[in-house]
Amino acid sequence: MKKEEIQEWAQNPITIELKSYIVNELKSLQAGQADAYHPFEPQKTQEILANLNGARDTWEIIGSLLSGEWDYFIEAEEEDGKSIGD
């Protein structure tokens, strides 16, 4: 994709709405970290924190892509030897 196409896509009203949803989802995940602690159950606490961190990372990647920051795809292309659209 060309940079202009990516920017046009990032400025689309649907994309903007999705980014807003992601911001709210990330706030929710951050609030959930306060409830992750389980006294005397370190394994359960660690499991919950790992799940929250994984979800946060995923939403952050998606948010970056929706903002037109395609570095994630470019890095994946370099690893796979393929380009977007192949």
Phi, psi and omega in degrees: 000148177277154181302323180295320179295320180295316180295320178298317180296318181294334181266003178294140181303325179292317179297318179298319178295319177297320178297321177297318178299318181295319178301316179295321179295319178295321177298320179297317179295320178295320178294326180293337180296331179295332181269004185283335185288127176236104182306136176067012177226069184300326180296317179294317177300314181297319178300313181296315179297320178297317178296317179296318179295319178296317179295317180298315179299318180297312180297324178294320177297314180298318178299319178296317179298318180292337178276357179093008178267096188263022180304324180301315179291322181296318178296319179295321178300316182296323179289319184273340184077015179245158176249162180302132179097353178286000000 
